[in-house]
Amino acid sequence: MLALRSVSVRKGPATLLDGLSLEVAPGEVVAIVGPNGAGKTTALRVLAGETPPTDGAAHLNVQPLAALAPRDLARQRAVLPQQSALAFAFSVLDVVLLGRTPHAAPHADDLAAAERAMRRAGVLHLAARRYPTLSGGEQQRVHLARALAQLDGGAEARYLLLDEPTSALDLAHQHAVLRVARAEATAGVGVLAVLHDLNLAAQYADRIAVLAAGKLVAVGTAEAVLTPAVVRCAFGISVVVTQNPCAACPLVVPVPESGDGFPFESLPVLL
């Protein structure tokens, strides 16, 4: 279990997370949604061990993340950030092989793991291309392959953390990436994905956590969480929730509103 326990993060006068508790279990996909500035990326970074909490703690099973050696942590969780700056003219294969750094494996095993990861991420045909020549969406999928290669052959309990993995992708590749996330969960990996699209979250996540102003508004299945009241509370917008005609999940449709500018200055939190 990868978990946040009453975690708060403060930067100067700003509170980015406020007493957040959230768990990701092996074999499930958990989506974090919420408005801009809700604390979604901060929560992911705390779970990744990249941002230390001001209060509370992040745990991997029974151990605080801070107590784990970096190599041990890297074999159990991989992160796909929103943006990955890489200016060197590495080949795609070399970028994916960076994910194998925590493993003391023979080179042939690393190559096999990289090939499996590139195939799953749909970038095997790009293996010989130079990374800077790729489009933004192609680069994002290469880094997904790097994260998948990092988890290949790691510890039994593994976690994949995805920060807005669909932001640079077209419609077809958005669904392709989230199908990869679902396949990883089916294989026993715990997946946490920060998403902006409520309907993608509804279609692919087992549970959805809604954040606003650094607090947990609601968490549960799409049917339980994606209600007009919760969406209005978190996002300040009215919606109609109906049945998705093509999938067994809710479909969230915004209601057009008159008026100029933003309809709210601050968001309430539904407790």
CORNORTA-V538029 format. One record per residue. N is the residue number from 0. PHI is phi in whole degrees, -180 to 180 (* if undefined). OMEGA is omega in whole degrees, 0 to 359 (* if undefined). BURIAL is b if it has 9 or more other ideal C-beta (glycine too) atoms within 8 Angstrom, else e. Layout:
n=N phi=PHI omega=OMEGA burial=BURIAL
n=N phi=PHI omega=OMEGA burial=BURIAL
This chain:
n=0 phi=* omega=173 burial=b
n=1 phi=-105 omega=192 burial=b
n=2 phi=-145 omega=166 burial=b
n=3 phi=-102 omega=180 burial=b
n=4 phi=-119 omega=177 burial=b
n=5 phi=50 omega=186 burial=b
n=6 phi=-88 omega=170 burial=b
n=7 phi=-123 omega=176 burial=b
n=8 phi=-131 omega=178 burial=b
n=9 phi=-122 omega=175 burial=e
n=10 phi=-124 omega=185 burial=e
n=11 phi=61 omega=180 burial=e
n=12 phi=-80 omega=185 burial=e
n=13 phi=-91 omega=173 burial=e
n=14 phi=-103 omega=183 burial=e
n=15 phi=-87 omega=174 burial=b
n=16 phi=-133 omega=186 burial=b
n=17 phi=-133 omega=175 burial=b
n=18 phi=66 omega=185 burial=b
n=19 phi=-81 omega=172 burial=b
n=20 phi=-122 omega=183 burial=b
n=21 phi=-158 omega=182 burial=b
n=22 phi=-127 omega=172 burial=b
n=23 phi=-127 omega=182 burial=b
n=24 phi=-100 omega=173 burial=e
n=25 phi=-56 omega=176 burial=b
n=26 phi=89 omega=179 burial=e
n=27 phi=-128 omega=173 burial=b
n=28 phi=-107 omega=177 burial=b
n=29 phi=-113 omega=177 burial=b
n=30 phi=-103 omega=172 burial=b
n=31 phi=-107 omega=178 burial=b
n=32 phi=-127 omega=179 burial=b
n=33 phi=159 omega=180 burial=b
n=34 phi=-70 omega=176 burial=b
n=35 phi=-57 omega=180 burial=e
n=36 phi=80 omega=182 burial=e
n=37 phi=-75 omega=182 burial=b
n=38 phi=107 omega=185 burial=b
n=39 phi=-63 omega=181 burial=b
n=40 phi=-67 omega=177 burial=b
n=41 phi=-61 omega=178 burial=b
n=42 phi=-61 omega=179 burial=b
n=43 phi=-64 omega=181 burial=b
n=44 phi=-67 omega=175 burial=b
n=45 phi=-67 omega=178 burial=b
n=46 phi=-64 omega=179 burial=b
n=47 phi=-79 omega=184 burial=b
n=48 phi=84 omega=183 burial=b
n=49 phi=-92 omega=180 burial=e
n=50 phi=-121 omega=179 burial=e
n=51 phi=-74 omega=178 burial=e
n=52 phi=-73 omega=174 burial=b
n=53 phi=-73 omega=175 burial=e
n=54 phi=-135 omega=182 burial=e
n=55 phi=77 omega=184 burial=b
n=56 phi=-157 omega=171 burial=b
n=57 phi=-105 omega=183 burial=b
n=58 phi=-125 omega=168 burial=b
n=59 phi=-114 omega=191 burial=b
n=60 phi=58 omega=182 burial=e
n=61 phi=-101 omega=185 burial=e
n=62 phi=-102 omega=170 burial=e
n=63 phi=-63 omega=179 burial=e
n=64 phi=-58 omega=182 burial=b
n=65 phi=-64 omega=181 burial=e
n=66 phi=-88 omega=182 burial=e
n=67 phi=-88 omega=174 burial=b
n=68 phi=-65 omega=183 burial=e
n=69 phi=-54 omega=181 burial=e
n=70 phi=-68 omega=179 burial=e
n=71 phi=-65 omega=179 burial=e
n=72 phi=-65 omega=182 burial=b
n=73 phi=-66 omega=178 burial=b
n=74 phi=-82 omega=183 burial=b
n=75 phi=-112 omega=177 burial=b
n=76 phi=-144 omega=178 burial=b
n=77 phi=-126 omega=187 burial=b
n=78 phi=-125 omega=168 burial=b
n=79 phi=-107 omega=182 burial=b
n=80 phi=-77 omega=178 burial=e
n=81 phi=-60 omega=181 burial=e
n=82 phi=-136 omega=179 burial=e
n=83 phi=-128 omega=182 burial=e
n=84 phi=-78 omega=178 burial=e
n=85 phi=-151 omega=185 burial=b
n=86 phi=-96 omega=182 burial=e
n=87 phi=-72 omega=184 burial=e
n=88 phi=-84 omega=175 burial=e
n=89 phi=-69 omega=169 burial=b
n=90 phi=-74 omega=177 burial=b
n=91 phi=-58 omega=178 burial=b
n=92 phi=-58 omega=180 burial=b
n=93 phi=-64 omega=178 burial=b
n=94 phi=-64 omega=180 burial=b
n=95 phi=-65 omega=179 burial=b
n=96 phi=-66 omega=175 burial=b
n=97 phi=-59 omega=178 burial=e
n=98 phi=-67 omega=180 burial=b
n=99 phi=-88 omega=184 burial=b
n=100 phi=-54 omega=181 burial=e
n=101 phi=-71 omega=186 burial=e
n=102 phi=-100 omega=175 burial=b
n=103 phi=-93 omega=186 burial=e
n=104 phi=-111 omega=173 burial=b
n=105 phi=-59 omega=184 burial=e
n=106 phi=-59 omega=180 burial=e
n=107 phi=-62 omega=177 burial=e
n=108 phi=-68 omega=177 burial=b
n=109 phi=-64 omega=179 burial=b
n=110 phi=-63 omega=179 burial=b
n=111 phi=-65 omega=179 burial=e
n=112 phi=-65 omega=179 burial=b
n=113 phi=-64 omega=179 burial=b
n=114 phi=-65 omega=178 burial=b
n=115 phi=-61 omega=182 burial=b
n=116 phi=-67 omega=179 burial=b
n=117 phi=-65 omega=179 burial=b
n=118 phi=-65 omega=181 burial=e
n=119 phi=-66 omega=180 burial=b
n=120 phi=-85 omega=178 burial=b
n=121 phi=74 omega=181 burial=e
n=122 phi=-126 omega=181 burial=b
n=123 phi=-60 omega=180 burial=e
n=124 phi=-69 omega=180 burial=e
n=125 phi=-99 omega=190 burial=b
n=126 phi=-54 omega=184 burial=b
n=127 phi=-91 omega=181 burial=e
n=128 phi=-71 omega=175 burial=b
n=129 phi=-82 omega=187 burial=b
n=130 phi=-53 omega=183 burial=b
n=131 phi=-65 omega=180 burial=e
n=132 phi=-84 omega=184 burial=e
n=133 phi=-84 omega=172 burial=b
n=134 phi=-71 omega=180 burial=e
n=135 phi=-61 omega=179 burial=e
n=136 phi=-67 omega=178 burial=b
n=137 phi=-65 omega=178 burial=b
n=138 phi=-62 omega=179 burial=b
n=139 phi=-62 omega=180 burial=b
n=140 phi=-72 omega=175 burial=b
n=141 phi=-64 omega=180 burial=b
n=142 phi=-72 omega=171 burial=b
n=143 phi=-63 omega=177 burial=b
n=144 phi=-62 omega=177 burial=b
n=145 phi=-60 omega=179 burial=b
n=146 phi=-66 omega=178 burial=b
n=147 phi=-64 omega=178 burial=b
n=148 phi=-65 omega=179 burial=b
n=149 phi=-63 omega=182 burial=b
n=150 phi=-86 omega=183 burial=b
n=151 phi=-67 omega=179 burial=b
n=152 phi=78 omega=180 burial=e
n=153 phi=-84 omega=182 burial=b
n=154 phi=-65 omega=182 burial=e
n=155 phi=-62 omega=177 burial=e
n=156 phi=-94 omega=183 burial=b
n=157 phi=-128 omega=185 burial=b
n=158 phi=-137 omega=180 burial=b
n=159 phi=-116 omega=183 burial=b
n=160 phi=-111 omega=187 burial=b
n=161 phi=-118 omega=180 burial=b
n=162 phi=-102 omega=182 burial=b
n=163 phi=51 omega=186 burial=b
n=164 phi=-70 omega=183 burial=b
n=165 phi=-105 omega=191 burial=b
n=166 phi=-65 omega=183 burial=e
n=167 phi=-104 omega=190 burial=e
n=168 phi=-112 omega=173 burial=b
n=169 phi=-75 omega=187 burial=e
n=170 phi=-58 omega=182 burial=e
n=171 phi=-64 omega=183 burial=e
n=172 phi=-76 omega=173 burial=b
n=173 phi=-58 omega=181 burial=b
n=174 phi=-69 omega=179 burial=b
n=175 phi=-63 omega=180 burial=b
n=176 phi=-65 omega=181 burial=b
n=177 phi=-73 omega=171 burial=b
n=178 phi=-68 omega=174 burial=b
n=179 phi=-62 omega=178 burial=b
n=180 phi=-59 omega=179 burial=b
n=181 phi=-64 omega=179 burial=b
n=182 phi=-65 omega=177 burial=b
n=183 phi=-62 omega=178 burial=b
n=184 phi=-64 omega=177 burial=b
n=185 phi=-60 omega=178 burial=e
n=186 phi=-81 omega=176 burial=e
n=187 phi=104 omega=179 burial=e
n=188 phi=-83 omega=171 burial=b
n=189 phi=-83 omega=185 burial=b
n=190 phi=-120 omega=172 burial=b
n=191 phi=-119 omega=182 burial=b
n=192 phi=-129 omega=171 burial=b
n=193 phi=-84 omega=183 burial=b
n=194 phi=-131 omega=173 burial=b
n=195 phi=-99 omega=184 burial=e
n=196 phi=-87 omega=182 burial=e
n=197 phi=-63 omega=182 burial=b
n=198 phi=-74 omega=172 burial=b
n=199 phi=-66 omega=178 burial=b
n=200 phi=-60 omega=181 burial=b
n=201 phi=-63 omega=185 burial=b
n=202 phi=-77 omega=190 burial=b
n=203 phi=-115 omega=186 burial=b
n=204 phi=-94 omega=171 burial=b
n=205 phi=-74 omega=177 burial=e
n=206 phi=-136 omega=178 burial=b
n=207 phi=-125 omega=174 burial=b
n=208 phi=-108 omega=180 burial=b
n=209 phi=-101 omega=179 burial=b
n=210 phi=-111 omega=171 burial=b
n=211 phi=-154 omega=178 burial=b
n=212 phi=53 omega=176 burial=b
n=213 phi=79 omega=182 burial=b
n=214 phi=-116 omega=177 burial=b
n=215 phi=-81 omega=178 burial=b
n=216 phi=-82 omega=181 burial=b
n=217 phi=-162 omega=175 burial=b
n=218 phi=-147 omega=180 burial=b
n=219 phi=160 omega=178 burial=e
n=220 phi=-67 omega=179 burial=e
n=221 phi=-59 omega=181 burial=b
n=222 phi=-63 omega=182 burial=e
n=223 phi=-79 omega=190 burial=e
n=224 phi=-99 omega=185 burial=b
n=225 phi=-86 omega=177 burial=b
n=226 phi=-109 omega=177 burial=e
n=227 phi=-56 omega=182 burial=b
n=228 phi=-67 omega=181 burial=e
n=229 phi=-67 omega=180 burial=b
n=230 phi=-63 omega=178 burial=b
n=231 phi=-63 omega=180 burial=b
n=232 phi=-63 omega=186 burial=b
n=233 phi=-81 omega=189 burial=b
n=234 phi=-107 omega=180 burial=b
n=235 phi=69 omega=181 burial=b
n=236 phi=-139 omega=178 burial=b
n=237 phi=-86 omega=180 burial=e
n=238 phi=-138 omega=167 burial=b
n=239 phi=-110 omega=179 burial=e
n=240 phi=-112 omega=180 burial=b
n=241 phi=-131 omega=180 burial=e
n=242 phi=-86 omega=174 burial=e
n=243 phi=-63 omega=183 burial=b
n=244 phi=-72 omega=184 burial=e
n=245 phi=-117 omega=182 burial=e
n=246 phi=-150 omega=182 burial=e
n=247 phi=-85 omega=181 burial=e
n=248 phi=-159 omega=178 burial=b
n=249 phi=-70 omega=173 burial=b
n=250 phi=-123 omega=184 burial=b
n=251 phi=-101 omega=183 burial=b
n=252 phi=-122 omega=178 burial=e
n=253 phi=-65 omega=176 burial=e
n=254 phi=-96 omega=178 burial=e
n=255 phi=-58 omega=180 burial=e
n=256 phi=-124 omega=176 burial=e
n=257 phi=-82 omega=179 burial=e
n=258 phi=112 omega=182 burial=e
n=259 phi=-106 omega=173 burial=e
n=260 phi=74 omega=183 burial=e
n=261 phi=-80 omega=183 burial=e
n=262 phi=-81 omega=183 burial=e
n=263 phi=-155 omega=175 burial=e
n=264 phi=-105 omega=177 burial=e
n=265 phi=-144 omega=185 burial=e
n=266 phi=-106 omega=174 burial=b
n=267 phi=-73 omega=177 burial=e
n=268 phi=-120 omega=179 burial=b
n=269 phi=-87 omega=183 burial=b
n=270 phi=-99 omega=* burial=e
